[in-house]
Each structure stands twice: as C-alpha cells, then as structure tokens.
Amino acid sequence: MPTDPVGRFLAALDPEHRDAVGAKPRAEQEQLAAAWERELEADTELDTLDELSPPAAEAEAARRVLERETS
C-alpha cells in the first residue's frame, strides 16, 4: 500500500480515473491528493464510513474530489 498522499489517492480511485489522474502532471496530482486528504478530514459522514470500511471512505472522498474538479 502506498504511503505518500498521491499514491494513496491514486489507489483510492477506480481504474479508469486512476489512469486519467496518473497521466496528469505531478503538481496537479499533488493538488488533487491534498484536496482528497482535506475531504477525508472534514467530512463527518466519511468518519463513520471510515470506521466500517476505510477503503470505501477513501474511494468516496476521491470520487467527490474528482466530481468537484470536473464541475
């Protein structure tokens, strides 16, 4: 399991989005990973999901970040 924020963010994405984000410049990947970490920290619903399934919480936060970025 990756330990750096970008690696963890990429691991939380579904394969299609992982490939798309992986093709972006490193600086953009780092910005998305930082937004993802903020989403995980700030959302209380994800805290509850994290207790049940950390990977599901991480995937949901990643989905939300990408959704905001493409809107």
C-alpha positions as a Markdown table, in Angstrom:
| # | Residue | x | y | z |
|---|---|---|---|---|
| 1 | Met | 0.0 | 0.0 | 0.0 |
| 2 | Pro | 1.4 | 3.4 | -1.0 |
| 3 | Thr | 2.3 | 5.7 | 1.9 |
| 4 | Asp | 2.7 | 9.1 | 0.0 |
| 5 | Pro | -0.5 | 11.1 | -0.4 |
| 6 | Val | -0.5 | 10.9 | -4.2 |
| 7 | Gly | 0.0 | 7.2 | -4.2 |
| 8 | Arg | -2.8 | 6.7 | -1.6 |
| 9 | Phe | -5.1 | 9.0 | -3.6 |
| 10 | Leu | -4.4 | 7.1 | -6.8 |
| 11 | Ala | -5.0 | 3.8 | -5.0 |
| 12 | Ala | -8.4 | 5.0 | -3.8 |
| 13 | Leu | -9.6 | 5.8 | -7.4 |
| 14 | Asp | -11.3 | 3.3 | -9.7 |
| 15 | Pro | -9.0 | 2.1 | -12.5 |
| 16 | Glu | -10.4 | 4.4 | -15.2 |
| 17 | His | -9.9 | 7.6 | -13.1 |
| 18 | Arg | -6.6 | 6.3 | -11.8 |
| 19 | Asp | -5.2 | 6.2 | -15.3 |
| 20 | Ala | -6.6 | 9.6 | -16.1 |
| 21 | Val | -5.2 | 11.2 | -13.0 |
| 22 | Gly | -1.9 | 9.3 | -13.3 |
| 23 | Ala | -1.4 | 11.0 | -16.7 |
| 24 | Lys | -1.7 | 14.5 | -15.2 |
| 25 | Pro | 1.3 | 16.5 | -14.2 |
| 26 | Arg | 2.7 | 15.7 | -10.7 |
| 27 | Ala | 1.8 | 19.1 | -9.4 |
| 28 | Glu | -1.9 | 18.6 | -10.3 |
| 29 | Gln | -1.8 | 15.1 | -8.8 |
| 30 | Glu | -0.5 | 16.6 | -5.6 |
| 31 | Gln | -3.2 | 19.3 | -5.6 |
| 32 | Leu | -5.9 | 16.6 | -6.0 |
| 33 | Ala | -4.3 | 14.4 | -3.3 |
| 34 | Ala | -4.3 | 17.4 | -0.9 |
| 35 | Ala | -8.0 | 18.1 | -1.7 |
| 36 | Trp | -8.7 | 14.4 | -1.1 |
| 37 | Glu | -7.0 | 14.5 | 2.3 |
| 38 | Arg | -8.9 | 17.6 | 3.3 |
| 39 | Glu | -12.2 | 15.9 | 2.3 |
| 40 | Leu | -11.3 | 12.9 | 4.4 |
| 41 | Glu | -10.5 | 15.1 | 7.4 |
| 42 | Ala | -13.5 | 17.4 | 7.1 |
| 43 | Asp | -16.5 | 15.2 | 6.3 |
| 44 | Thr | -18.1 | 13.6 | 9.3 |
| 45 | Glu | -20.1 | 11.2 | 7.2 |
| 46 | Leu | -16.8 | 9.8 | 5.9 |
| 47 | Asp | -15.6 | 9.4 | 9.5 |
| 48 | Thr | -18.5 | 7.0 | 10.1 |
| 49 | Leu | -17.8 | 5.1 | 6.8 |
| 50 | Asp | -14.1 | 5.0 | 7.7 |
| 51 | Glu | -14.9 | 3.1 | 10.9 |
| 52 | Leu | -16.8 | 0.5 | 8.8 |
| 53 | Ser | -14.5 | 0.4 | 5.7 |
| 54 | Pro | -11.5 | 2.7 | 5.4 |
| 55 | Pro | -11.1 | 1.8 | 1.7 |
| 56 | Ala | -14.7 | 2.7 | 1.0 |
| 57 | Ala | -14.3 | 6.1 | 2.7 |
| 58 | Glu | -11.2 | 6.8 | 0.8 |
| 59 | Ala | -12.9 | 5.9 | -2.5 |
| 60 | Glu | -15.9 | 8.1 | -1.7 |
| 61 | Ala | -13.7 | 11.0 | -0.9 |
| 62 | Ala | -11.7 | 10.5 | -4.1 |
| 63 | Arg | -14.9 | 10.4 | -6.1 |
| 64 | Arg | -16.1 | 13.7 | -4.5 |
| 65 | Val | -12.9 | 15.4 | -5.2 |
| 66 | Leu | -12.9 | 14.4 | -8.9 |
| 67 | Glu | -16.5 | 15.4 | -9.2 |
| 68 | Arg | -15.8 | 18.9 | -7.9 |
| 69 | Glu | -12.8 | 19.2 | -10.2 |
| 70 | Thr | -14.7 | 18.3 | -13.3 |
| 71 | Ser | -17.8 | 20.5 | -12.5 |
